[in-house]
Amino acid sequence: MTGEFMIQRVEVRFVGHPPVTQVARASGVSAVEVDQEILRCLVYGSFQPFLEAIRGHEVISLTSSIETSKEDKTW
């Protein structure tokens, strides 16, 4: 593994409204989108700030995939 950080595409389904403001403010998080109870975003580097932002909110499902291209940032 190289010293470069990964970019991960994340989709989380919550019970109720997602914590959009907390997630958008988390270090390394960008491209935050919300569709009802689903939140999508990109996480660059450490996943910890993202996890801290969603702490206390009930998660139904969470999926994450590594971005293959830094140019491809659309859903």
N, C-alpha and C positions, 0 to 999 in steps of 0.2 A: 504494500500500500504506500502511495506517495504521501508527501506532507500536505497535499491539497485537501481542502474541505469538500465534502460532498454537498450537492443540492438535492434535497428530497422534496418530492411532491406529496402533499399530505391531504387526506380527506377524512374528516371526523363527523360522525352523526351523533348529535346530542339529544338528550331528553330536554325539550324546551329550547329556548333561544341560546345560540352559541355566545361565548364570551368574546365578542368581536373586538372590542376596545383593548382588552388585556392582550389578546393574541397579536393584534396589529402593533402594539407597543413592544412586544418581546424582541429581544436582540436576535438578529439573524432571520427574522420572519418578514416575508414580503408577499405581494400579490394576493392579499387576503380577499376572498370572495365568500358570500353567504347566500344560500338558497334555502330559506326556511330554517330547518334544524341542521342543515349540512354546512360545514365550514371547510373551505379549501384554501390552501396556501402553499408557499414554498418556504422551506427551512434550509438555511445555509449554515453549515458548521455544526456546532453543538445543538443537540435536540433538547437539552435541559431547560433553556428559557421558554421554549414552547410548552413543555410539560408543566412548568410552573404556572404558566398563563392559564392552562385549562384545569388546574387543580381545583377541586371542589365542585366541578360541574360533571353531571352524570353523562358518561360516554356510552353509546350503544355500540359503535364500531369505529375503528381507526385503521386506515390503510396508508401505507407509505411506499413510495417507489423512488429509486435513485434516478435523477435526471441524466440522460445520456448526452445532452447538448445544452450548454449555457444559453444558446440562442432560443431554444424551444421552451417558452414560459407561458404557454397558453393551455387551457384545458381542452 
